[in-house]
Amino acid sequence: MTITITQAILLGIIYWIGEAQLPFVSLWVTQRPLVCGALAGLVLGDPVTGAVVGATINLVYLGFISAGGSMPADMALAGVLGVTYAISGNLDADTALAIAVPLGLLGTIIWYLRMTFDSIFVHMGDKWVAEGKFNNLYLSNVILPQIYAAIICIVPCSLAAYFGANYIQTFIEICAGKPLQIFQIIGGIMPALGIAITLQYIFKGEAKIFLFLGFMAATCTNLTLIQQGIIGLIIALIYIQVTDRMPAASASASGNSGGYDPDYDPDED
Amino acid sequence: MSNNTSNKRLIPKNALIRASLIWESWVQTCYNYERMMGQACCHTFLPIVKHLYPNDKEKQIDLMTREMEFFNVHPEFGSCILGLAVSLEEEKAMGADIPNEFITNIKTSLMGPLAGIGDTIYQGVLIPILLALCIDITRSGDGNIWGSVLYAVLMIVISYGFSYANFMFGYNTGSNAIMEFLEKGTLNKLLKGASIMGCIVMGGLIVNYVKLSCGIVINTSGTEFSLQKSLFDAVLPNILPLLATMGIYGLMQKKWTSIKIILLIVVVGIVGGMLNIFA
């Protein structure tokens, strides 16, 4: 399936909404492949495939943290392009993932471009504030930086979507056989990264053993993840209640007020 | 110190609501390395400033200029700092002797801890768990869009709701209350409980979504012996996905960046696929 220029531009706009942090908390919502993938699917006439492929790609970015202005990988670009290629090239979700995630690394360039040159608009804001034109803050804080963001987001993403979608079929035909199998292997391992990043935050102290409980529960039973999550919540509540009754444990817990590390960022160093 | 010393307030409720909405909506629209969220902080004061100094443009400009300084925090968890700053500026406008540096200092001293907690709870616990469950909903059966819809709706409601409540918390209670909250054990208990639940969900996620199986088949005297089928599946299925996840976790503990790990996975996938180690 080839895509039209209008569709390509719409895909670029979805990427822009996700990446440039427009309202409705795009940082937490539309930037996630689970959401922007479904939107991209909608543009291409297949929202369900979009949601499923987006969900699969999102596994890689489960616990990705953008802290202190860093952006370890561009999940919105991976989501939009991955879904586009999956639908136009009839790829399965794992293959789309293996193609989209490395592409997402390129997207960080756009983030750093934005973070660097947005300073220009701050200086405009400085000037307008000094002159007492406070309403112009809408210009310097929202409209102008967003126009800039729209240009650097929409153009590359639309081009990549348009040309990529129209060549992906040929590309996959060339790759038939072994290379395609390798894509699937890579796509199958990649979600481990998303889980491992999340573990950086929660695989700590007393909670560690519960990872293996969850692993065994899923291996030995047919629980859905939702059911397992609810059971997990109950186990967590029971555990907190029980440990609260133990004076020594609760004393050490409250004495250790720095249970989190404010400067901790797995991708900073 | 900024507790309700007086019932007389200069700022009407709807201006506070507007300020909090501006903060949550436009907090990172002009995110940049020079001031980070500084301009968003100044923008938040837009509906406030005219109520504080109705007829004094000079003082309005002073206030807006000092709120323009470097500021960076977690949007939702940090919104109490904005509420606090608004309440301090209000007291100052009402005649309290609050030096400019005091307001700036209290903002900068709170932003570190709140960014740390916010990033950990939001991006390290809440979002991964919510995502994991919604991804599972989306991929159940033949696939559907409800996981995406549910996730989007929940995150918007949680973010706007929490951001507004936290803004008002900062505005109404002051810096001591925020400090107290940061030091109390409740937060740690919450984090511990969430980590336990998160670990259980992540354990399930490894089983359901990490796919890795061994392709080595040993041919001994005519009988084929598949490592995966005869060994791993018999002893502990999913052992390879678990090992892969823990291996990557170990590398991250050794300060490998995610970019390096993505490249490693690509290389391992190519080599493993070519040599038929993985299938």
Interface residues (C-beta under 8 A of the other chain):
Chain A: A20 Q21 L22 P23 F24 V25 L27 W28 V29 T30 R32 L34 V35 G37 A38 P47 V48 T49 G50 A51 V52 G54 A55 T56 N58 L59 L62 G63 F64 I65 S66 A67 G68 G69 P72 A73 D94 A98 V101 P102 L105 R114 M115 T116 F117 D118 S119 F121 V122 G125 D126 V129 A130 G132 F134 N135 L137 Y138 S140 N141 V142 L144 P145 Q146 K178 Q181 I182 F183 I185 I186 G187 G188 I189 M190 P191 A192 L193 G194 I195 A196 I197 T198 L199 Q200 Y201 I202 F203 K204 G205 E206 A207 K208 F210 L211 F212 L213 G214 F215 M216 A217 A218 T219 L223 T224 L225 I226 Q228 G229 I231 G232 L233 I235 A236 L237 Y239 I240 D244 S250 A253 S254 N256 S257 G259 Y260 D261 P262 D263 Y264 D265 P266 D267 D269
Chain B: E24 S25 W26 V27 Q28 T29 C30 Y31 N32 Y33 E34 R35 M36 G38 Q39 A40 C42 H43 L46 V49 K57 Q60 I61 M64 T65 M68 N72 P75 G112 P113 A115 G116 I117 D119 T120 Y122 Q123 G124 V125 I127 P128 I129 L131 A132 L133 C134 I135 D136 I137 T138 R139 S140 D142 G143 N144 I145 G147 S148 V149 Y151 A152 M155 I156 S159 Y160 E183 G185 L187 N188 K189 L191 K192 G193 A194 S195 I196 M197 G198 C199 I200 V201 M202 G203 G204 L205 I206 V207 N208 Y209 V210 K211 L212 L236 P237 N238 P241 L242 A244 T245 M246 I248 Y249 L251 M252 Q253 K255 T257 S258 I259 I261 I262 I265 V266 V268 G269 I270 G272 G273 M274 F278 A279
